[in-house]
Amino acid sequence: MKGRIFSVFLAGLLSACAPTIGSSTLLVPSSPSPYAVNAEVDSKGTSVTLADFLQTANTAAGVCLGEAHDDSAHHHLHARLVEQWGRAAKAAGRELAVGFEMFDASRQPPLDAFATGVLNFPGLLDASDWRHRWGWDPVPYEPLFEAARSSGAQLLALNAPRELTKKVARGGLASLPPAVAVQVPALVLDDEEHRQFFAASMGNHGGAGLSENFYIAQVIWDETMAARADAWLAAGTGKPRLVVLIAGNGHCHDSAIPRRLARRLAARGAANAKVLSVLTRTHGGELPPLAASDYVLTVDGERMAKHKKNDTPPVERFGDGVISRNRRAAYDFELGDTYEAGLQLVGSEVKVLRAGKADLSEAYVTISHNEAFLHAANIPEQGGMSFGHEAKRKRKLLLNRDEIDAIERATEREGMTVVATKIYFRGGRAKVEIALARGKKHYDKRETLKRKEADREARAAIAGRRG
């Protein structure tokens, strides 16, 4: 088991991503909560209600909310908590920020664009290079990001650049050039409790030098996230502030981010230096070893799945359905394999599509540098929008690499074209159906017209008999 954990540990550069080692007694169910998010809350061995937990959190300066990155129940629970904190902040005149381990500071502009509606969620993933810089499945995260945006919170990119921590993990602090070394915040490397946590997570892997360099990289992640959260708290406008940090459980136990953020708050004499450590696990799951915390949230994955079905509007409520079909495609082309692609849009385009306006009669697809793009699809401009768009601009399609490779082979080796056949909403997201196509000859088109005319006559005859 520890060998598997160490592999994950190395791959994530000490993010302590999954609560897979250590053990914890199952919690006694808490009293019913008005928030109905199917979670139990344990505080130092005592069950408390979720309402009491939220009330305590609202008196803190910071809450480090730990997760297992691959557990969708955790993300759904955290989305509901962020919604509650957002409502409480508005009622109390308090400012709220939600910070994310998933983004380093260089990815703050895409987060800002998402927060203001310039980018939708797929656009945020693309602009932040989520696939390469984070890598975990983004789909379960979407409710959390949408909740953070709709709450009116400021969204913060918290982490240190992965390139920096990789370099330190391999060669230590001395390997950093001066221009990069200045990015490293003040580090506390003599916290014995944190070192014991690190040693328990590492098990027996690695020599002393390797372990020390990896330990310093871990601390850089924690200290950087604490420093960025503190910077936001320090830049207040006079109103009370709360920052919620979303990070792996290995970063949110007492001796990790919470203690390092609290130290910074105390050092500058902040009026409120309380930072809560909150870990999340699924019933029957485990937490990182020696990971002490103020609270443990235990979510019932099965009940949460049912709850998600109950509290999420059915897809029809999102206006699912076909917006526009390219009726000329089947007339001009012999259509082959089809693919469903996501569509990177700006906010104004989504609103126009919701209104049922789009024209695909001239739309086609190209592949460039392993990416797919939709050209000449007409999503009309609409006046009065804060963020407009160009009606026929080139738009990126969201396909996986295997699909892109297959399309590219068909166009390069077989001389096929790729056309857009319809645009629609599925599960609240805009999708485009694209098809490999080969142009018809003139007599092929005549045959198509004849078949359509014959079909119309047959339908008319049947209708006449029924009348």
MIDREN-446183 format. One record per residue (C-alpha): x, y, z; residue in three letters. Coordinates in steps of 0.02 Angstrom, whole numbers. Each point is the difference from the previous one (the first is absolute). Last residue first. Example, Ala and Ser with C-alpha at 12.3 -4.5 7.8 and 13.67 -1.06 7.14 Angstrom:
<recs>
<u: 684	v: -53	w: 357	r: SER> .
<u: -69	v: -172	w: 33	r: ALA> .
</recs>
This chain:
<recs>
<u: -2879	v: 574	w: -2150	r: GLY> .
<u: 109	v: -152	w: 35	r: ARG> .
<u: 7	v: -36	w: -187	r: ARG> .
<u: 54	v: 178	w: -37	r: GLY> .
<u: 137	v: -7	w: 131	r: ALA> .
<u: 68	v: -158	w: -77	r: ILE> .
<u: 1	v: 81	w: -172	r: ALA> .
<u: 86	v: 157	w: 66	r: ALA> .
<u: 133	v: -104	w: 86	r: ARG> .
<u: 32	v: -97	w: -160	r: ALA> .
<u: 9	v: 160	w: -103	r: GLU> .
<u: 124	v: 79	w: 121	r: ARG> .
<u: 109	v: -157	w: -2	r: ASP> .
<u: 0	v: -3	w: -189	r: ALA> .
<u: 53	v: 182	w: -4	r: GLU> .
<u: 140	v: -33	w: 123	r: LYS> .
<u: 60	v: -150	w: -100	r: ARG> .
<u: -3	v: 100	w: -162	r: LYS> .
<u: 97	v: 144	w: 80	r: LEU> .
<u: 134	v: -121	w: 61	r: THR> .
<u: 11	v: -79	w: -172	r: GLU> .
<u: 25	v: 171	w: -79	r: ARG> .
<u: 137	v: 36	w: 128	r: LYS> .
<u: 90	v: -160	w: -48	r: ASP> .
<u: -14	v: 50	w: -184	r: TYR> .
<u: 95	v: 160	w: 36	r: HIS> .
<u: 141	v: -85	w: 95	r: LYS> .
<u: -3	v: -7	w: 187	r: LYS> .
<u: 140	v: 66	w: 112	r: GLY> .
<u: 70	v: -117	w: 130	r: ARG> .
<u: -36	v: 30	w: 183	r: ALA> .
<u: 65	v: -37	w: 174	r: LEU> .
<u: -132	v: 64	w: 118	r: ALA> .
<u: -12	v: 128	w: 139	r: ILE> .
<u: -133	v: 9	w: 135	r: GLU> .
<u: 22	v: 156	w: 103	r: VAL> .
<u: -34	v: 13	w: 186	r: LYS> .
<u: -51	v: 143	w: 116	r: ALA> .
<u: -13	v: -52	w: 181	r: ARG> .
<u: -155	v: -5	w: 111	r: GLY> .
<u: -7	v: -189	w: 7	r: GLY> .
<u: -2	v: -5	w: -190	r: ARG> .
<u: -27	v: 159	w: -99	r: PHE> .
<u: -1	v: -1	w: -189	r: TYR> .
<u: 96	v: 39	w: -159	r: ILE> .
<u: -25	v: -104	w: -158	r: LYS> .
<u: 89	v: -68	w: -153	r: THR> .
<u: 171	v: 83	w: 8	r: ALA> .
<u: 109	v: -54	w: -145	r: VAL> .
<u: 166	v: -91	w: -11	r: VAL> .
<u: 70	v: -32	w: -174	r: THR> .
<u: 79	v: -161	w: -62	r: MET> .
<u: 158	v: -17	w: -103	r: GLY> .
<u: 34	v: -177	w: 56	r: GLU> .
<u: 176	v: 19	w: 68	r: ARG> .
<u: -2	v: 179	w: 66	r: GLU> .
<u: -184	v: 23	w: 44	r: THR> .
<u: -31	v: -175	w: 68	r: ALA> .
<u: 165	v: -4	w: 95	r: ARG> .
<u: -39	v: 169	w: 81	r: GLU> .
<u: -172	v: -59	w: 54	r: ILE> .
<u: 71	v: -156	w: 81	r: ALA> .
<u: 138	v: 99	w: 87	r: ASP> .
<u: -126	v: 127	w: 68	r: ILE> .
<u: -110	v: -140	w: 66	r: GLU> .
<u: 146	v: -86	w: 85	r: ASP> .
<u: 57	v: 165	w: 76	r: ARG> .
<u: -166	v: 39	w: 82	r: ASN> .
<u: -116	v: 130	w: -72	r: LEU> .
<u: -44	v: 176	w: 59	r: LEU> .
<u: -26	v: 113	w: -149	r: LEU> .
<u: 82	v: 171	w: -9	r: LYS> .
<u: -96	v: 140	w: -82	r: ARG> .
<u: 50	v: 104	w: -152	r: LYS> .
<u: -107	v: 157	w: -7	r: ARG> .
<u: -159	v: 6	w: -103	r: LYS> .
<u: -107	v: 116	w: 109	r: ALA> .
<u: 141	v: 96	w: 84	r: GLU> .
<u: -32	v: 12	w: 185	r: HIS> .
<u: -69	v: 116	w: 132	r: GLY> .
<u: 36	v: 12	w: 185	r: PHE> .
<u: -112	v: 122	w: 93	r: SER> .
<u: -147	v: -41	w: -111	r: MET> .
<u: -114	v: 138	w: -64	r: GLY> .
<u: 3	v: -52	w: -181	r: GLY> .
<u: -3	v: -179	w: -60	r: GLN> .
<u: 122	v: -74	w: -122	r: GLU> .
<u: -62	v: -149	w: -98	r: PRO> .
<u: 74	v: -174	w: 26	r: ILE> .
<u: 49	v: -40	w: -181	r: ASN> .
<u: 111	v: -152	w: -14	r: ALA> .
<u: 134	v: 55	w: -123	r: ALA> .
<u: 141	v: -106	w: 72	r: HIS> .
<u: 4	v: -133	w: 138	r: LEU> .
<u: 174	v: -42	w: 63	r: PHE> .
<u: 85	v: -163	w: 50	r: ALA> .
<u: 168	v: -10	w: 89	r: GLU> .
<u: 150	v: -112	w: -33	r: ASN> .
<u: 102	v: 144	w: -74	r: HIS> .
<u: -139	v: 44	w: -122	r: SER> .
<u: -155	v: -102	w: -44	r: ILE> .
<u: -137	v: 83	w: -101	r: THR> .
<u: -189	v: -3	w: 13	r: VAL> .
<u: -141	v: 69	w: -109	r: TYR> .
<u: -150	v: 114	w: 18	r: ALA> .
<u: -83	v: 81	w: -151	r: GLU> .
<u: -180	v: -55	w: 34	r: SER> .
<u: 29	v: -5	w: 189	r: LEU> .
<u: -116	v: 143	w: 51	r: ASP> .
<u: -36	v: 44	w: 181	r: ALA> .
<u: -138	v: 81	w: 103	r: LYS> .
<u: -103	v: -100	w: 124	r: GLY> .
<u: -7	v: 131	w: 138	r: ALA> .
<u: 110	v: -112	w: 106	r: ARG> .
<u: 124	v: 8	w: -145	r: LEU> .
<u: 3	v: 189	w: 13	r: VAL> .
<u: 29	v: -9	w: 188	r: LYS> .
<u: 141	v: -126	w: -22	r: VAL> .
<u: 81	v: 113	w: -129	r: GLU> .
<u: -3	v: 149	w: 119	r: SER> .
<u: 88	v: -102	w: 134	r: GLY> .
<u: 148	v: -53	w: -106	r: VAL> .
<u: 6	v: -170	w: -82	r: LEU> .
<u: 114	v: -152	w: -13	r: GLN> .
<u: -105	v: -137	w: -79	r: LEU> .
<u: -8	v: -180	w: 54	r: GLY> .
<u: 8	v: -126	w: -139	r: ALA> .
<u: -111	v: -147	w: -45	r: GLU> .
<u: 73	v: -100	w: -144	r: TYR> .
<u: -76	v: -73	w: -159	r: THR> .
<u: 68	v: -132	w: -118	r: ASP> .
<u: -52	v: 17	w: -182	r: GLY> .
<u: -108	v: 124	w: -94	r: LEU> .
<u: -14	v: 0	w: -189	r: GLU> .
<u: -1	v: 186	w: -33	r: PHE> .
<u: -96	v: 142	w: -83	r: ASP> .
<u: -177	v: -56	w: 44	r: TYR> .
<u: 42	v: -76	w: 171	r: ALA> .
<u: 92	v: 160	w: 50	r: ALA> .
<u: -130	v: 118	w: -70	r: ARG> .
<u: -114	v: -23	w: 150	r: ARG> .
<u: 130	v: 66	w: 122	r: ASN> .
<u: -107	v: -13	w: 156	r: ARG> .
<u: -25	v: 135	w: 131	r: SER> .
<u: -47	v: 13	w: 183	r: ILE> .
<u: -30	v: -184	w: 39	r: VAL> .
<u: -55	v: -36	w: 177	r: GLY> .
<u: 38	v: 32	w: 182	r: ASP> .
<u: -78	v: 155	w: 76	r: GLY> .
<u: 83	v: -21	w: 169	r: PHE> .
<u: -163	v: -59	w: 77	r: ARG> .
<u: 2	v: -146	w: -122	r: GLU> .
<u: 161	v: -59	w: 83	r: VAL> .
<u: -90	v: -33	w: 162	r: PRO> .
<u: 30	v: 133	w: 133	r: PRO> .
<u: 130	v: -52	w: 129	r: THR> .
<u: -61	v: -19	w: 179	r: ASP> .
<u: -75	v: -174	w: -14	r: ASN> .
<u: 129	v: -82	w: -112	r: LYS> .
<u: 141	v: 72	w: 103	r: LYS> .
<u: -85	v: -64	w: 157	r: HIS> .
<u: -2	v: -176	w: -70	r: LYS> .
<u: 187	v: 10	w: -37	r: ALA> .
<u: 28	v: 75	w: 172	r: MET> .
<u: -90	v: -147	w: 80	r: ARG> .
<u: 117	v: -121	w: -86	r: GLU> .
<u: 157	v: 102	w: 36	r: GLY> .
<u: -41	v: 25	w: 184	r: ASP> .
<u: 108	v: 148	w: 47	r: VAL> .
<u: 108	v: 10	w: 155	r: THR> .
<u: 59	v: 175	w: 43	r: LEU> .
<u: 144	v: -1	w: 124	r: VAL> .
<u: 26	v: 155	w: 105	r: TYR> .
<u: 138	v: 88	w: 96	r: ASP> .
<u: 136	v: -108	w: -76	r: SER> .
<u: 135	v: -130	w: 36	r: ALA> .
<u: 74	v: -90	w: -149	r: ALA> .
<u: 111	v: -131	w: 81	r: LEU> .
<u: -28	v: -117	w: -147	r: PRO> .
<u: -97	v: 66	w: -151	r: PRO> .
<u: -186	v: -34	w: 17	r: LEU> .
<u: -96	v: -159	w: -34	r: GLU> .
<u: -159	v: -52	w: -87	r: GLY> .
<u: -146	v: -98	w: 70	r: GLY> .
<u: -116	v: 148	w: -16	r: HIS> .
<u: 82	v: 127	w: -117	r: THR> .
<u: 130	v: 121	w: 66	r: ARG> .
<u: 21	v: 186	w: 22	r: THR> .
<u: 125	v: 94	w: 109	r: LEU> .
<u: -28	v: 171	w: 78	r: VAL> .
<u: 137	v: 105	w: 82	r: SER> .
<u: -66	v: 166	w: 63	r: LEU> .
<u: 97	v: 162	w: 0	r: VAL> .
<u: -25	v: 128	w: 139	r: LYS> .
<u: 115	v: 152	w: -12	r: ALA> .
<u: -131	v: 137	w: 11	r: ASN> .
<u: 58	v: 176	w: 45	r: ALA> .
<u: 157	v: -25	w: -104	r: ALA> .
<u: 161	v: 44	w: 91	r: GLY> .
<u: 118	v: -26	w: -148	r: ARG> .
<u: 84	v: -150	w: 80	r: ALA> .
<u: -167	v: -71	w: 61	r: ALA> .
<u: -72	v: -9	w: -176	r: LEU> .
<u: 159	v: -76	w: -67	r: ARG> .
<u: 4	v: -134	w: 135	r: ARG> .
<u: -184	v: -39	w: -31	r: ALA> .
<u: 38	v: -29	w: -184	r: LEU> .
<u: 141	v: -120	w: 40	r: ARG> .
<u: -104	v: -93	w: 130	r: ARG> .
<u: -147	v: -20	w: -120	r: PRO> .
<u: 107	v: -46	w: -153	r: ILE> .
<u: 87	v: -153	w: 76	r: ALA> .
<u: 9	v: -39	w: 186	r: SER> .
<u: -188	v: -8	w: 29	r: ASP> .
<u: -48	v: -107	w: -151	r: HIS> .
<u: -45	v: 92	w: -159	r: CYS> .
<u: 144	v: -39	w: -118	r: HIS> .
<u: -8	v: -190	w: 10	r: GLY> .
<u: -189	v: 10	w: -15	r: ASN> .
<u: 23	v: 74	w: -174	r: GLY> .
<u: -44	v: 182	w: -25	r: ALA> .
<u: -148	v: 119	w: -3	r: ILE> .
<u: 42	v: 156	w: 102	r: LEU> .
<u: -147	v: 101	w: 66	r: VAL> .
<u: 44	v: 181	w: 37	r: VAL> .
<u: -110	v: 104	w: 115	r: LEU> .
<u: 4	v: 190	w: 13	r: ARG> .
<u: -68	v: 133	w: 117	r: PRO> .
<u: -28	v: 168	w: -86	r: LYS> .
<u: 137	v: 131	w: 7	r: GLY> .
<u: 47	v: -12	w: -183	r: THR> .
<u: 111	v: -151	w: 21	r: GLY> .
<u: 174	v: -21	w: -74	r: ALA> .
<u: 63	v: -99	w: 151	r: ALA> .
<u: -126	v: -141	w: -27	r: LEU> .
<u: 53	v: -16	w: -183	r: TRP> .
<u: 184	v: -2	w: 45	r: ALA> .
<u: -34	v: -129	w: 136	r: ASP> .
<u: -79	v: -119	w: -127	r: ALA> .
<u: 150	v: 23	w: -115	r: ARG> .
<u: 121	v: -34	w: 143	r: ALA> .
<u: -92	v: -155	w: 60	r: ALA> .
<u: -3	v: -73	w: -176	r: MET> .
<u: 185	v: 38	w: -20	r: THR> .
<u: 42	v: -73	w: 172	r: GLU> .
<u: -91	v: -163	w: -37	r: ASP> .
<u: 75	v: -25	w: -172	r: TRP> .
<u: 174	v: 51	w: 60	r: ILE> .
<u: -18	v: -121	w: 147	r: VAL> .
<u: -29	v: -146	w: -117	r: GLN> .
<u: 151	v: 49	w: -105	r: ALA> .
<u: 105	v: 8	w: 159	r: ILE> .
<u: -56	v: -176	w: 45	r: TYR> .
<u: 43	v: -64	w: -172	r: PHE> .
<u: 175	v: 71	w: 19	r: ASN> .
<u: 16	v: -80	w: 172	r: GLU> .
<u: -65	v: -168	w: -61	r: SER> .
<u: 125	v: -4	w: -143	r: LEU> .
<u: 144	v: 41	w: 117	r: GLY> .
<u: -52	v: -131	w: 129	r: ALA> .
<u: -26	v: -137	w: -127	r: GLY> .
<u: -168	v: -41	w: -75	r: GLY> .
<u: -145	v: -109	w: 54	r: HIS> .
<u: -26	v: -71	w: 174	r: ASN> .
<u: -171	v: 77	w: 31	r: GLY> .
<u: -16	v: 168	w: -89	r: MET> .
<u: -168	v: 43	w: 79	r: SER> .
<u: 60	v: -44	w: 175	r: ALA> .
<u: 158	v: 103	w: -28	r: ALA> .
<u: -100	v: 151	w: -59	r: PHE> .
<u: -118	v: -9	w: 149	r: PHE> .
<u: 150	v: -13	w: 116	r: GLN> .
<u: 78	v: 151	w: -84	r: ARG> .
<u: -162	v: 98	w: 26	r: HIS> .
<u: 1	v: -40	w: 185	r: GLU> .
<u: 184	v: 46	w: 15	r: GLU> .
<u: -21	v: 172	w: -77	r: ASP> .
<u: 182	v: 42	w: -40	r: ASP> .
<u: -16	v: 45	w: -185	r: LEU> .
<u: -92	v: 166	w: 14	r: VAL> .
<u: 19	v: 83	w: -170	r: LEU> .
<u: -10	v: 185	w: -45	r: ALA> .
<u: -70	v: 11	w: -176	r: PRO> .
<u: 89	v: -66	w: -156	r: VAL> .
<u: -20	v: 117	w: -149	r: GLN> .
<u: 170	v: 80	w: 37	r: VAL> .
<u: 82	v: -168	w: -41	r: ALA> .
<u: -55	v: 14	w: -181	r: VAL> .
<u: 105	v: 152	w: -46	r: ALA> .
<u: 141	v: -65	w: 109	r: PRO> .
<u: 13	v: -166	w: -94	r: PRO> .
<u: -74	v: -148	w: 96	r: LEU> .
<u: 111	v: -153	w: 24	r: SER> .
<u: 50	v: 54	w: 176	r: ALA> .
<u: -180	v: -24	w: 57	r: LEU> .
<u: 11	v: -187	w: -28	r: GLY> .
<u: 50	v: -94	w: -157	r: GLY> .
<u: -140	v: -116	w: -51	r: ARG> .
<u: -143	v: 54	w: 112	r: ALA> .
<u: 57	v: 182	w: -18	r: VAL> .
<u: -10	v: -8	w: -190	r: LYS> .
<u: -170	v: -84	w: 6	r: LYS> .
<u: -61	v: 132	w: 123	r: THR> .
<u: 50	v: 141	w: -117	r: LEU> .
<u: -70	v: -77	w: -159	r: GLU> .
<u: -165	v: -34	w: 90	r: ARG> .
<u: -21	v: 186	w: 28	r: PRO> .
<u: -53	v: 33	w: 181	r: ALA> .
<u: -184	v: -13	w: 37	r: ASN> .
<u: -140	v: 116	w: 49	r: LEU> .
<u: -98	v: 59	w: -152	r: ALA> .
<u: -138	v: 101	w: 84	r: LEU> .
<u: -183	v: 21	w: -43	r: LEU> .
<u: -88	v: 152	w: 73	r: GLN> .
<u: -169	v: -52	w: 66	r: ALA> .
<u: -163	v: 55	w: -80	r: GLY> .
<u: -86	v: -161	w: 53	r: SER> .
<u: -38	v: -38	w: -183	r: SER> .
<u: 185	v: -18	w: -38	r: ARG> .
<u: 38	v: -115	w: 147	r: ALA> .
<u: -153	v: -105	w: -38	r: ALA> .
<u: 50	v: -17	w: -183	r: GLU> .
<u: 175	v: -52	w: 52	r: PHE> .
<u: -66	v: -130	w: 121	r: LEU> .
<u: -131	v: -67	w: -121	r: PRO> .
<u: 137	v: -20	w: -134	r: GLU> .
<u: 122	v: -100	w: 107	r: TYR> .
<u: -79	v: -169	w: -40	r: PRO> .
<u: 33	v: 31	w: -187	r: VAL> .
<u: 183	v: 53	w: 18	r: PRO> .
<u: 76	v: -175	w: 10	r: ASP> .
<u: 170	v: 26	w: 81	r: TRP> .
<u: 141	v: 62	w: -112	r: GLY> .
<u: 61	v: 154	w: 92	r: TRP> .
<u: 126	v: 89	w: -111	r: ARG> .
<u: -20	v: -105	w: -157	r: HIS> .
<u: -188	v: -18	w: -13	r: ARG> .
<u: -37	v: 163	w: 91	r: TRP> .
<u: 89	v: 106	w: -131	r: ASP> .
<u: -69	v: 156	w: 87	r: SER> .
<u: -78	v: 68	w: -161	r: ALA> .
<u: -71	v: -170	w: -48	r: ASP> .
<u: -77	v: -43	w: 167	r: LEU> .
<u: -68	v: 176	w: 19	r: LEU> .
<u: -78	v: -9	w: -173	r: GLY> .
<u: -83	v: -165	w: 45	r: PRO> .
<u: -72	v: 87	w: 155	r: PHE> .
<u: -63	v: 155	w: -90	r: ASN> .
<u: 116	v: 147	w: -29	r: LEU> .
<u: -44	v: 185	w: -2	r: VAL> .
<u: -125	v: -28	w: 140	r: GLY> .
<u: 84	v: 110	w: 131	r: THR> .
<u: 62	v: -145	w: 107	r: ALA> .
<u: 59	v: -96	w: -154	r: PHE> .
<u: 104	v: 147	w: -61	r: ALA> .
<u: 74	v: 21	w: 175	r: ASP> .
<u: 44	v: -185	w: 4	r: LEU> .
<u: 81	v: 15	w: -172	r: PRO> .
<u: 103	v: 149	w: 62	r: PRO> .
<u: 55	v: -90	w: 163	r: GLN> .
<u: 86	v: -142	w: -93	r: ARG> .
<u: 177	v: 68	w: 30	r: SER> .
<u: -34	v: -14	w: 187	r: ALA> .
<u: -13	v: -190	w: -4	r: ASP> .
<u: -168	v: -83	w: -26	r: PHE> .
<u: -69	v: -164	w: 70	r: MET> .
<u: 33	v: 50	w: 181	r: GLU> .
<u: -152	v: 112	w: -12	r: PHE> .
<u: -49	v: 153	w: 101	r: GLY> .
<u: -178	v: 54	w: 37	r: VAL> .
<u: -16	v: 180	w: 56	r: ALA> .
<u: -140	v: 78	w: 102	r: LEU> .
<u: -34	v: 179	w: 57	r: GLU> .
<u: -118	v: 25	w: 146	r: ARG> .
<u: -155	v: 107	w: 2	r: GLY> .
<u: -82	v: -124	w: 120	r: ALA> .
<u: -141	v: -56	w: -116	r: ALA> .
<u: 116	v: -3	w: -151	r: LYS> .
<u: 129	v: -104	w: 94	r: ALA> .
<u: -132	v: -122	w: 63	r: ALA> .
<u: -65	v: -28	w: -177	r: ARG> .
<u: 175	v: -30	w: -67	r: GLY> .
<u: 45	v: -114	w: 145	r: TRP> .
<u: -155	v: -105	w: -35	r: GLN> .
<u: 39	v: -13	w: -186	r: GLU> .
<u: 180	v: -44	w: 42	r: VAL> .
<u: -64	v: -141	w: 110	r: LEU> .
<u: -110	v: -69	w: -140	r: ARG> .
<u: 147	v: 1	w: -120	r: ALA> .
<u: 107	v: -85	w: 131	r: HIS> .
<u: -123	v: -143	w: 13	r: LEU> .
<u: -2	v: -23	w: -188	r: HIS> .
<u: 189	v: 1	w: -9	r: HIS> .
<u: 14	v: -128	w: 140	r: HIS> .
<u: -129	v: -113	w: -82	r: ALA> .
<u: 101	v: 7	w: -161	r: SER> .
<u: 148	v: -86	w: 82	r: ASP> .
<u: 156	v: 5	w: -110	r: ASP> .
<u: 81	v: 154	w: 78	r: HIS> .
<u: -23	v: -63	w: 178	r: ALA> .
<u: -45	v: 159	w: 91	r: GLU> .
<u: 53	v: 120	w: 138	r: GLY> .
<u: -88	v: 163	w: 40	r: LEU> .
<u: 122	v: 123	w: 79	r: CYS> .
<u: -109	v: 131	w: 82	r: VAL> .
<u: 65	v: 176	w: 27	r: GLY> .
<u: -39	v: 157	w: 99	r: ALA> .
<u: -117	v: -93	w: 116	r: ALA> .
<u: -169	v: 51	w: 73	r: THR> .
<u: -98	v: -68	w: -149	r: ASN> .
<u: 83	v: -168	w: 25	r: ALA> .
<u: -78	v: -15	w: 173	r: THR> .
<u: -175	v: 29	w: -73	r: GLN> .
<u: 34	v: -123	w: -139	r: LEU> .
<u: 51	v: -135	w: 124	r: PHE> .
<u: -152	v: 33	w: 107	r: ASP> .
<u: -114	v: -18	w: -152	r: ALA> .
<u: 90	v: -161	w: -50	r: LEU> .
<u: -46	v: -71	w: 168	r: THR> .
<u: 131	v: -61	w: 120	r: VAL> .
<u: 71	v: -172	w: 38	r: SER> .
<u: 141	v: -3	w: 126	r: THR> .
<u: 170	v: -79	w: -33	r: GLY> .
<u: 96	v: 163	w: -23	r: LYS> .
<u: -143	v: 74	w: -99	r: SER> .
<u: -92	v: -125	w: -110	r: ASP> .
<u: -123	v: 55	w: -133	r: VAL> .
<u: -116	v: -117	w: -94	r: GLU> .
<u: -45	v: 33	w: -181	r: ALA> .
<u: -158	v: -32	w: -101	r: ASN> .
<u: -14	v: 175	w: -73	r: VAL> .
<u: -169	v: 36	w: 79	r: ALA> .
<u: 32	v: 182	w: 46	r: TYR> .
<u: -126	v: 4	w: 142	r: PRO> .
<u: 106	v: -130	w: 88	r: SER> .
<u: -71	v: -152	w: 90	r: PRO> .
<u: 99	v: -48	w: 155	r: SER> .
<u: 170	v: -76	w: -33	r: SER> .
<u: 25	v: -181	w: -45	r: PRO> .
<u: 134	v: -81	w: 111	r: VAL> .
<u: 164	v: 6	w: -94	r: LEU> .
<u: 89	v: -153	w: -65	r: LEU> .
<u: 164	v: -27	w: 89	r: THR> .
<u: 154	v: 60	w: -94	r: SER> .
<u: 141	v: -87	w: -91	r: SER> .
<u: 166	v: 41	w: -81	r: GLY> .
<u: 31	v: -10	w: -185	r: ILE> .
<u: -105	v: 42	w: -152	r: THR> .
<u: -55	v: 180	w: 22	r: PRO> .
<u: 50	v: 49	w: -178	r: ALA> .
<u: 102	v: 146	w: -63	r: CYS> .
<u: 140	v: 19	w: 124	r: ALA> .
<u: 59	v: 142	w: -114	r: SER> .
<u: 178	v: -59	w: 21	r: LEU> .
<u: 57	v: 25	w: -178	r: LEU> .
<u: -162	v: -70	w: -72	r: GLY> .
<u: 84	v: -141	w: -93	r: ALA> .
<u: 117	v: -33	w: 145	r: LEU> .
<u: -141	v: -18	w: 127	r: PHE> .
<u: -104	v: -104	w: -119	r: VAL> .
<u: 146	v: -120	w: -15	r: SER> .
<u: 29	v: 9	w: 188	r: PHE> .
<u: -180	v: -47	w: 32	r: ILE> .
<u: 17	v: -156	w: -107	r: ARG> .
<u: 156	v: -52	w: 93	r: GLY> .
<u: -88	v: 33	w: 165	r: LYS> .
<u: -136	v: -124	w: -45	r: MET> .
</recs>
